[in-house]
């Protein structure tokens, strides 16, 4: 089946259990699928754009209400939709970071946070993670003091991931935010793996900004995301334009420079909107997701030589596993080398592990049913036994 111009129809999630770590939370709902088809044209949501001619004021479809609802859901004061979490990072960095300014990140931060700092001319300084791969409040305070000695001032901004992309570990963001407030450092909460996955209350956490990814965790098409702010910080990042043309004397109303006037349009926006009621409901049941994840991690740990490199017991459904002493031992002599592992999984209806990876790899069980989790767990055990690896 083809979509035209040689593009094959994608049927990954229809034919397999997909454990790709970055795809599990972004699978579209049926309502989102229908919305994407209906609003696939580029400027489709602009049919009823009236003065003041800005995306977040459009009432049909109910884009304005969506912005209000998301802000309330996250317990923040203002929200804008953006083309992915990275554009949220970029907007905040462009507002606060000037050339030579120190900015805090962590040794587990996503590369897009670094790029946002670089583009603004800032200098990255990393809070080191502990041996357990956790970022602690004490480490954050110590790094701020280092920065003060080096630059003679505190960092102008901090990017902290609640759940990092490398290990899927959950960091004590509320305690870290408390440290940042003591030094008056604005904090960006990176919720790429939490907003839309589990409950997030920005004000309870004490953060200035909440950034979420639609395509990673809100069952939305890519690229999509949200940037939420407190009232004080929102007035700064969502400031309106003041530029005036010298010949035409043109002004541009209430357009926002950091949003380049308008952000998401068409399928990306309405897809995220259509999934939102489902997303609001599913975050209430994260305990069920963790229970299914435990079924899988328990099975993996029963395979002799396998280690879980993420914090344990798990607090998130994305996990980093080390199978160097288990599945990788077979790769050395198998005719398919390391590719035997992903091939064996696909034969059992499972995809998402990087082909050839048998040493260290990540997986995500978010959205699975109990039956699917049991099937995945059984597949890992069966592959081990089929290749002579002991299972306890």
Residue, then its C-alpha position, 0 to 999 in steps of 0.5 A: x500500500x502506497x500513499x503516492x510518489x513512492x511513499x509507503x503507508x506506515x503501519x508500524x503501530x497497526x502491525x506491531x507492539x511498538x516500544x520505541x522510546x520516543x514514540x510511545x506517548x505520541x501515538x494518535x488517538x482515533x479522534x486525532x486521526x479524524x481531525x488530521x484528515x479534516x484539517x490537513x490543509x496548511x492554513x485550515x484553522x485560519x478559516x475564521x481568523x478575525x481581528x486581532x488576527x492571532x492564532x490563540x484568539x481563534x474560536x472556531x475551531x476552539x483554539x482559544x478555549x484550548x489554550x485556556x484549558x491547557x493552562x488550567x490543566x497545568x496550573x499555569x497562567x498562559x500557554x502558547x502552542x509551539x512546533x515542538x518542545x525545542x521551540x519552547x526552549x528557544x523562545x525562553x532562551x531568546x528572551x533571557x539569554x544574552x551573549x556571554x550569559x551563563x545558563x544552567x543545564x544538566x549532564x542529562x539535558x537534551x541537546x535541543x536545550x544546549x542549542x537554544x542556549x548556543x543560539x542566544x549566545x549563552x554559555x552552558x554550565x552543567x549540573x552533574x548527575x550523581x552515580x545513580x544518574x539523578x540530578x539533586x538539589x545539592x548539586x544544583x546549589x553547588x553548581x550555582x556557586x561555581x558559576x557565581x565564582x566564575x562569572x561574578x553572578x548567578x546563571x540567568x536561566x536554568x533548564x531542568x528535565x523532570x524525566x531525562x531522555x537518557x535514562x528515563x529517571x525522575x528528578x526532584x524538580x520541586x526541590x531543585x526549583x526551590x534552590x533556583x528561587x533562592x538565587x532568583x534563577x528562572x527555571x524551565x521545566x522540560x516536560x517532554x516525557x511528562x506533560x501528557x503522560x502523568x499529572x503536572x502542576x507547574x505552580x506546585x512544582x515552583x517552576x517559571x515555565x513548563x514545556x511539553x512535547x505534543x508528538x512525544x507525549x500528548x498523542x499529537x502529530x509532529x512537530x507540536x508542543x506547548x510552552x506554559x508560563x506564570x503571569x510574570x514570565x508570560x508577560x516577558x516571553x509572550x510580549x507583543x511586537x513594537x517594531x515600526x517600518x521606517x518607510x511605511x510606518x507599519x505596525x503589527x498589532x499584538x503579534x508576539x516576536x518569540x512566537x513569530x506571530x503565529x505558531x501551530x497551524x492545520x493538522x498539528x494543532x487540531x490533532x493535539x486539540x482532538x487528543x486533549x480530552x483523552x490525554x487529560x484522562x490518561x494521566x490519571x492512570x499512570x500507576x497502571x502504566x507503571x504496573x505494566x512496565x514492571x511486568x516487562x522489567x521483571x522479565x528482563x531482569x530474569x534473563x541472566x546477565x541483564x541489568x537495568x541502568x535506570x533508577x530502580x524501582x522504575x518511576x517512568x515507563x522509559x527505561x535503559x537496559x544493559x544486555x551486554x552480558x546476556x543478549x549481546x553474548x549471542x551476537x558474537x557468533x550469530x549469523x545475523x550478529x546483533x541484528x538477530x535480536x531485533x529480528x527475533x522481536x519482530x517475528x514475535x510482533x514487536x518493534x522499536x528496538x534499534x536494529x543491531x543494538x544488543x548492548x545498551x538500548x532503551x524501550x518504552x511501554x507507555x500505552x500498553x495493555x496488560x496483555x501486551x506487556x505480558x506478551x513483550x515480557x514473554x518474548x524477551x524470556x523466549x528469545x533468551x531461552x531459544x539462544x541458550x541464555x539462562x532465565x531464573 
